[in-house]
């Protein structure tokens, strides 16, 4: 029986007030080879690539643990919560549960309230209702974007993204419209991704998993293991790097990704940053650039879950491949990602928070231009699925469990 959702402490009504199988080896497709040969000309057409330092490796077991952290559990009883979004003007928050529920919650309420009108989801394995994001023009449109696993005709699934209009009383999502579908549908329950990010120009980026079908990340006629860039209504921008390339999906922004479960817009540079699960080792952070190949499965810092090498991998790097900016030799199973640009806690300023599932941690790393350093553990003991910085400057996390929690973190004193 699903446990009742309950508050742990009585909370004030505003956020600001409340918290002063091994795949066979196969050759690259013709589309992929053609795209790789075209990379140089593509980069020059879009913009010059940013300067990039070598990959920085995590200190792993030597990562220090912060000691001055205050935590408060706000909710329990959530069914594998996946994502959250803050409504403006201290209007509460939206929380997704992987089983398919979209919820509205505001401090002072004893439990979240379900929102009607959500799409039917394929809730199997890692699939279900996933990300929730407010449209850039939410203040006038009240559009809410959702990513979710969608079933295909043969019983397999893929990621879909759509939006609906949230009612003024936060009880209904009306007129839901699908604007993106990952094709072909190949997942039997694994590696959907997926995060939705809007940049400052209003483009929508969707970070996608490769459905646990490794070679597809290099196949540019497929949408597995890619980042796609679209207009909010699903139209394809004509300056996308592969527009007009024969046999290549024009939605694609970058490729060679594995299972991207974290993404955020860097508030200082305006660039999209993503993180992704490696196999057994090799989790990584990237700053995806147009037309670039991020290597999976041709290059990785990890090995297979069986302990054997990844069959397609030739090492940690290769010709035409772009290295991650940061990587873990032992996988934390990284997930949600949020930059910290609040004035509330000075020592967190100019840093990024990254959740970890298997290591049951929340990590914090300093951001120095396009590099990460000074990794530390902020919180331990729960599988962290999502992390967001609230409008109050506190850090909020969702834990991945059948009795999932919403936890608020700050610093003591």
N, C-alpha and C positions, 0 to 999 in steps of 0.2 A: 504494500500500500504506500502511495506517495505521502511523505510526511507533510503535515500542515506547514505552510509558510508563516513564520512568525517573526516579529521584531525582537531583538535582544535587549534593546533599551528604548525608552521613550525618547523620541526625537522631535526637535522643533520643526516648523513647517518649511523652512527654506534651507537650501544647501549652504548659503553664505552664513546664515545664522547658526546652523547646526554644528559647524566646525570651525568657529573662528580658526614468391615462388620464384624464383629465379626466371627471368625472361631470357629467351634465346638471343644470342648476338645476331644482329642483322646490320646490313650496310645502311648508311644514311640515304634518305630519299633524294631524288633528283632536285626536288624543291628546296630541301635543306642545303644541298651542295651549291645550288645556284645562289641562294641567299647569302651563304658564307662568302662567296666570291664577290658579292656586291656590297659587303659591309663597308668598305672604305668609301665608296661613292655615296652610300646611304648616309653615313655620318656627316659627310660634307654638305649634303642636301638639307639636313635637319639643323644641326649645330655642331660646333667643335666639341669633342668630349672633354669633360673636366679632368684636371690632373688627378691621378690616383696613386696613392701610396701602396706599398706591398701589404698583403693580408696580415693583420695582427691576430695572433692566436690567444685565446683565453688562457688565463692562469690555471683554470680547472680547479683541482682540489685546493690550491693555494689561494683561491678567491676569499678575501676577508668578509666577515659577517658584521654588519652594522649593529650597534648595541643600543642606540637611543631611539628605537622605533616604537611608536604607540599605535595600537590596532584596536579596532572596534568592529564587531560583527553586527551588521545592520539587518540582514535577512538570512534565513535558512529555508530549506525545503524546496529550493529551485531544482528542476530536473535537468541536469547537465546544462546550465546556462552557458551561452556562447558569446554573446556580445551585449553591449549597453551603449546608450546614447543619451546625453543630457539635453533636455528641452530648455529653451531659453527662458530668461527671466525667472529663475528658480522654479520652473514649472514641473520639476520632477524628472524622471528618467524612464526610458524604454529599455526592456530587458528581453532578449530572446532565449528560449529554451530549445535545445536540439530536437526534442520530440515534436515541436511545431507551434508552441505558444509564443505569442508576442504579448508582453505585459507592460502595463503602466504602473509606476510606483512613485510615491512622493513621501518624504519623511513625515511621520505623524500617522500614516496609514498602517494598519496592522498587517497588511499583506498586499501584494500587487494585484491589480485587476486585469483580467484578460481583455485583449482587444480583438474584436470580431473583424472578419474580412481578409484574413491572411491566406496566402496560397496554400494548396495542398503540397506537402513535402514528402520526400522519400526518406523516412527516418529509419535507416538501417546502417549498422556499422558506425562510421564517422559522419554519415549523412544526416540531414535534417534541416531545421531552420538555423541559419548561421549568422551572418552579419546584419547589423541594423545601423543605418546612417541617415542623418537629416540631409535633405537637399540643400544646396547653397542658398537657395531662395526660400527656405522653409518659412520665414516670417510672413511671406505673402502667399506662398503656394500650399503650405503645410504638407508637402510631399515627403514621404518616408521611403527610403530604399532598403530592400531586403535581398540578401543572397541566400540560396537554399539549394539542397539537392533535389533534382527533378528526375523522375523516372522516364526512361525511353520505352520504345516499343518492344524491345527484347528483354526487358527486366533489368537492364543495366541503367546507370544514372549518370548525370553530369550536373555541373553547377549552373544555376540560372539566377538572373538578377532582374528585379522589377521594382515598380514603385506604386504607391497608392496615396490617397489623401487622408490624412488623419483628422478626424472630426474635432471640433472645438472642445468637446468634453472628453477627449482622449479615449473613447470607447470603441471606435470603429475606424477601420482602414477601408475606404471606399474606392471603387473603380481601379482595382489593382491591374497593372499592365506590365507584361514581361517585355523587357527591352534587350535582353541578352540571353543566349543559350550556348553553353559549351558543347561543341560538336567535334567529333562524334561522341555519343554517350558510351563510355567505356568502364565506368567504375562499378565494381561489385561491392562497394562499401568503404573504399579507401581514398584518401588524398583528394579532397575537393578544393582545398584552399580554405576559405576564400575571404578576402577582405576587399572592401570598396573604399576608395579614396578620391575625393574631389580636390583638384589643385586650384591655385589662385585664379586661373583663367577659366575655371568652370568645367574642365575636362574631367571625365570619370575614368579612373583606372580600376581594373579588377584583377586581383592577384589570384592565380589559379593553380591548383595542384595537377599532377600528371596522372591521377587516378591509379597510381601504383603500376603504371605501364611505362617503364623507364624510357624506351626508345622514342616514345611520342614527344618527349620534351624537345627533341631535335627535329621533329617533323613539322615543317611550317605549313602543311596543309591541314593541320589539326590544332585544336585549341587547348590541348593538355600541356601543363608545365609552362604556361605563358603568362605574361602580363598583357592585357588588352587595354586600349585607350579609345574611348567613345565620347560622343556628346551625351548629355544626360538622357536624351530621348532614344538613345541607341544608334544614332547615325554615326558613320565612320568619318573621322576627320581626314581630309584629303592630304594633309601633310604627315600622316602616319608613315613610318619608314618603309613599309612593304606595299603600300598602295600602288597598284598597277603592275606588280610582279606576278608573272604567270605561275599558277599553282601554289600561291602563297596566300594565307588568310590576311586580308587587309586590316583586320582589327588588331593584329599583333604589334605590340610595342617592343617587347624583349622576350627572349626564350632561353631554354636550357635551365629551367627552374624545376624544383622537385615538388615540395608541398608547402606552399606559402601560407602561413597562418598568422602572420603579423605584418602590418603596413601602417605607415603614418607619414604625414607631410612635415618635413623639417621646417620649423617656424622661422629659422634664421636664413636659410637658403631658398626655401620654397620648393625644394626637390623632394620627390617621392623616395622614401626608404622602405625596404621590405626585409622580412626575415623568413627563413624557411628551414624546415626539418631536413637534416641529412639522413642517411640510412643509420648504421651503427657508427656514430661519429659524423662529423662534418656538417653540423648545423651552421648556418651562416647568415650574415647581414650583407645586403647589397644596396647600391644606389642605382637602380635600373636606368640605363640610357637607351635611346631609340636604336633599334636594330642590333643591339648587342646580344651575344651568346654567353650565358652565365655557366655553361659547362656541363650540367647534369645530362646524362650519366657519364660523359666522356672524361670528366675530371671531378674528383671529390676528395675531401679529407677524411672520408669515412669508408667503412667496409660493409658487406652485407650482414643482415641479421644472423645468418648462418655462421658467421666468422670468416667466410671466404671473401676474396676481393669482388668488387663489382665487375661483372664480365666485360662491360664496355669501357671501363675506365682505363686510361693510360697513365695515370698519375694524378697529381694535384693541379696540374695546369696543362695547357696545350695550345697549339697555334690557333689564333683567332678567337680564343676564349678570354673572358673577362673574369678576373679574380674577385672574390668577395672582399669587402673591407675588413671583415672580422669573422672569425670562425672558431668553433669549439671542437677539439679533438675527441672529447667524450660528449655525447649529445645530452644537453639538458631537456631536449624536446621543446624548443622555444615556440612561443605562441604570441599573444597580444603584445602590442608595442605602442608606447606613448612618449612623446617628448615633453620635457618639463620646462615651461617658460613662465612660471608663476613667481611672484615675489614673496610668497608666504614662507617658504623654506629655502634660505639662501644657499645652503650647501648642495641642494638638488638642482639649483639653477644651471642651465645649459647642460642638461644630461638627458638620457633616455632610459625608460623603464621597459623591460622585456620579461614576460612571463615564461615560466618553465613548467612543463607538465610532468615528465618522468622524474626530474630532480626536485619537484615540489618546492619551487622557489620563485621569488620575484627578484630579478637582477636589475642593477642600476649601473650605467656606464657613462662616463663623461664624454661629451661631444666636442671634438677639437677639429673644426672644419669638416673634412670628409673622413675623419678617423675617430675611432673609439678607444678609450683607455680607462684605466682605474676601475675595473669591474669590481663590484661588491654585491653581496647578498643582503637584501633589505628585509626579506620575510621568508620563513621556511615552514614546511609542514602541510601545505595544500597544493594540489595541482592547479596552477594558475592558467586559466583559459584566456581571459581578457584583462586589460588594464587601461584605465583612462584617468586623466587628470581632470578633476572636477572644477567648476567655476569658482569654487572656494579655495583652490590651491592644494587641496588634499588629494591623495591618490586612492583610487577605487579599483578593486580587483574582483573578478568573478572566479569561483573555484569550480573545477570540472568534476562533478560528483552527482550521484542520484539525490543526495542531500546537499545540493550546491549552495554556496554562500555568496553574499555580497559583503565585502570587508572594506573598511576605510582605514587608510594608513597615513600617519603623520610623524612628526618628530617630537620627542619629549622636550619640554621647556622651550 
